[in-house]
């Protein structure tokens, strides 16, 4: 693959994602970058997000039932999604990753290199709200 040409906008997208823990959508990335680059188009944001995901600089989260989200953390980790508020939370746990890797390796009788598990449920903030309403 040819060397990737430097782009200030692409670098800004990477920096923006790495500064966030809320796994923003492309629209959120676009709205924030417009403050720096008023002439940036939504298409440019989508193309750069796709490219960055393809080359492993960011992670694209597609299995949450709504708009794709993006994660600036590329180290192996899992995610939890609250089905009430749609918040996505990083689950960084070496012991959890180890258990999942071992279980998957035993299941496929092979070697697992990465874990990308998604857990669904209700976050503690939404549980507190439910308890107050009960």
Number of C-alpha atoms within 10 A of each C-alpha: 3 4 5 8 6 8 10 9 16 18 13 15 23 21 12 16 20 16 12 13 14 14 23 21 17 19 15 12 22 21 16 14 20 14 10 11 14 11 9 15 14 16 11 13 20 16 13 18 22 16 15 19 18 12 10 12 15 22 21 20 19 11 12 19 8 9 13 15 21 25 23 23 18 13 12 15 18 18 16 19 19 18 15 13 11 16 15 22 17 16 16 13 12 11 9 15 19 14 12 18 18 15 13 15 14 12 9 9 10 10 11 15 8 13 16 13 15 17 13 14 12 16 18 10 12 14 13 12 10 10 9 8 7 6
